[in-house]
Amino acid sequence: MKQKKITSWKGFKLYAPDVAFENEGFDPRSFELLYAKEGKNFWFRARNDIIEWFLKRYTARTGDYFEIGCGTGFVLEMVRRSIPGLHCSASDIHVEGLIRAQDRNPDAILFQLDARRIPFRERFDTIGMYDVLEHIEEDLNVLKEVCKALKPGGSLLLTVPQHMFLWGPADVFAYHKRRYTRKELVHKIEQAGFQVQRVSSFVTFLLPLMFLSRFTNRKRYDPEAEFRLPALVNQLFYLMMRFERALIIMGLSLPAGGSLILLAQKKQEFNPPSP
């Protein structure tokens, strides 16, 4: 397929202008809510803590880091602050997210991109995708594109929602295509040309509450409810997830949870064939 000419919008380079203003896979209106609320929410804070540890423990402290699906730039801001030696760039398919990401990361390299058509080859040392893959129908093809964009031996770190028995209105509202099993995710990662290094569930101790919430609120889902938790409850949930992080640091792989985190390495001198 012939590559479309690169254009720009409000200073952002558009690598996929044909989908820059569509809402397939995510509702751009959600960016405003996330930008305002995610910094205080237990789940976003604790997920950042886990991501930070994985990056510092297993990936390069210098070199080229690329985040796909950066949204409002909440994770990117943490990465740039905690690992200043990285040369960071990030993308989102929706230009609305890039505006918010730029507010948080005024000096970062940001551009619009469709992960199904990544225009880079052997460019990055580390790529992060945090709750992005579940929004894309062609997830295996995306993983192959990511593999091609990494240098040989480069690292992929990603998080995804886990367990289809948790499927509910929250997933529909978030434009999810699926929730993953560990076996399914590992299989697709390996098919794409990676070797899995670590994988663990998280949001483990809150799994029973997640199940009850999904089961009892199927007909009256409120997307803002999780951001209205009482402060003490929000802090308690955060501390529970911090304990999960401590267990992961000790080397445990938690067997079940609301989410999965996976670290993989591109096989040396491997570039998967195009679909």
Buried (B, 14 or more C-beta within 10 A) or exposed (E): EEEEEEEEBEEBBBBBBEBBBEBEBBBBEBBEBBBEBBBEBBBBBBBBBBBBBBBEEBBBEEBBBBBBBBBBBBBBBBBBEBBEEBBBBBBBBBBBBBBBBBEBBEEBEBBBBBBBBBBBEEBBBBBBBBBBBBBBEEBBBBBBBBBBBBBEBBBBBBBBBBBEEBBBBBBEEBBBEBBBEBEBBBEBBBEBBBEBBBBBBBBBBBBEEBBEBBEEBEEEBEEEEBBEBEEEEBEEBBEBBBEBBEBBEEEEEBEEBBBBBBBBBBBEEBBBEEE
